[in-house]
Amino acid sequence: MLFETLDQQIKNYADWVLRRQRGIPNNRRLFVVACMDERLPVEEALGIDKGDAHIFRNAGGLVTDDVIRSAMLTTNFFGTEEIIIVNHTECGMMSAKTEALVQAMKDKVGNLEQVALDPSLPELTLSDPNAFGRWIKMFDDVDEISEAQVKFLRNHPFIPAHVTIHSYVYEVETARLRKPHERLAEHVNDARTMIEHAYLA
């Protein structure tokens, strides 16, 4: 009967809108951390659809304090049971040396140690003179950083032990995912090559 179909559609939409109130997790019970790079089509690369995952994107697709904050919430309170990290080749976070970026920001801003990082926590600053460089999180090897982030999350006390965590590298050269250290392309740029080309993308 048509009314049954219509009633089910109405219920499904209400569940979608009110899913936090009703304790309904995302479709795949999945949290994705990925780079913000526009060349990385996260949903397409993972074969997922709208509503399948909580997706967090930042420069490099790196585990930061805010990733931990979001991962803690989704795995402890929103029913998420899997975390996937997606890094990618040709990443801008390999395209310059940390020291060069620190100096460039010092030239623009001045005293980096007193710059506020969170509008709700004005006391949160990088008081250590060397902290700004570590905060930027440039890296040299996409495969190594991909594996290191999995290890960090698996050992973090905020992430429940039952949560499954894996990482993948998206090759922009082939438009395919691969596991770390299992290259599909014959040539993939490392940090040295990226710096020689002197671009941050």
N, C-alpha and C positions, 0 to 999 in steps of 0.2 A: 504494500500500500504506500502511496506517495507520502501520506502524513508521517509514516514511520521514518522514511528517508529524511524528510524535512526536520523532524524532531531530533534525529541523530546528528544532523548537521549543526543544529542550534546548540546541542549539548557539546559537541566537539569544539565549536568556536568558544563557548563559555569556558570549557576546560583550558583552551589555549590562552585566553585572556587572563583567567584567574589561576593559572597553574601554580604560581608561588603560594597563593592563599590555600590552594587545595593540596599542596605537597606533591605536585606532579613534576617529575624531573624532565629534563630535555629528552628528546626521543631516543638518543643513543646513550644516555647517562655518560656524556663525554665532555671533557674540557680540553680545548686545544690552545696551545701556545705557539704563535707563529710570528714571523717577521712582518713588519708593516709594508715591506716592499710591494709595489703595485704589480710586479711581475710574478708574484706568487698567488695564484688563484686557490685559496685555501679549500673552499668547498669542492671545487672541481678536482683538485689534486687528491683529496681524501675520499671522493665519491660520496659526499654527504649532502643533505638538503637543508633548507631553512628549518630551524627548530631542532636540528639533530644534536647541536652542541653549544656550549658556551665557548666563545672564541675570543681569545685575548691576543692582541697584536701589539708589538713594540719594535723598536730598532734592534734588529738582529734575531728576534724571536728568543730572547734570553730570559732566564729566570731571575727576576728582580724582586724587591720587597713587595711590590704591588701584585706581581704574579703569585707570590706566596699568599698574600692576602686573599686574592680571588680564588685560588686553588683550595685554600683552607675552607672558605665559605661553601664552594660548590661541592666539595667531597664530604664535608661534615654535615651540611644542612640541606643541600639540594639534591641529594641522591646520586651524585656523580660517582662512577666506579672505574673510570678510565681516563688517563691523561695521555695525550699525544703531543709531542713537541716537533715542530717543523722548522728546520733551518734551511738555508738554500745556498747554492753556489753563487759566485759573483756578488756576494753580499757587501754592501757598503761599509759594514763594520770591520772589514779586512782591508779597506782601501787607504788607510792612513795610520801613521804611528800615533800612539796615545799621546806622546810628548808634544807632537805637533798640534793636536787638537787642544790640549791643555793650554799651550802658549797662545793659540788663536783666541780662545775664550778669555784668557787673561787680558789680551790686548783689547778685547771688546768690552769686558765687564770690569776688570780690575781685580779686586779681592774676591776670589772664588770661595774662600772659606766661610764667608758670611752670607752667601746667597741662600735664601729660603728655598726649600724643595717641596714643601707641602703647605698650601694655604691654611689648612686647619692645624698645622703644627709649626708655627713660626720658629720655635726653638730648634727644629730639625735642620741642621746645616752640616756641611762637610768641614768640620773644624780642623781635621788633620790636613796639612798642606798636600799630602800625597793622595788623599781620599778622592779628589775629583777625577783623577785619571782612572782609578779603580771603578768609580761610579759610572763612567762612560761605557766601560766594558767592551773595548775593542778586542778582537781576537785574531789569531793567526791561522787556525785550521778549523774549518767548518765541521769536519768529522769528529775531531777531538772535543770541540765545544758541545756538539750534539750529544755525545755519550756522557760527558761530564754533568750535563744538566739532569739527565735521567738519574744518575747516581745521587746527586744532591737532593732531588725531590724524594727519591725512595728512602732516604735517610732522614728526612725532615720530620720532626715530631708533630707538625700540624697536619700531615697527610696520613690518613689511616693506612694501616699495613695491607689491607685487602685491595687497595686501589692498584690497578694495572697501569704501568708507565712504560712508554716506548718513545723513541725518537726516530725521525726520518730526515733525509736530506732531499730537498727538491732541486733537481738539476735544471736550471734555466736553459741550459744548452739542449736538453732533450725533452723538456716539459714532462718529466717523469719523477716519481719518488723512488728513492733507494734507501737501503739501510746504510748507516755510517760505515765508511771504508769499503763499500761495495760499489765502485764507480761504474757507470754505464758509458760515459763519454770517454774518449781517448785522452782528452785534455780538459782539466778543470783548474781554473786559476786559484792560486794560493795567495796569501797576504803579500808576499814579495812581488808577485806579478801585478797585483792590484795597485800597490803603492807605486810601482814603476810607471803605471799608467796615470797615476795622480788624479784619481777621481773618487768622489764619495757619493755613491748612488744607493 
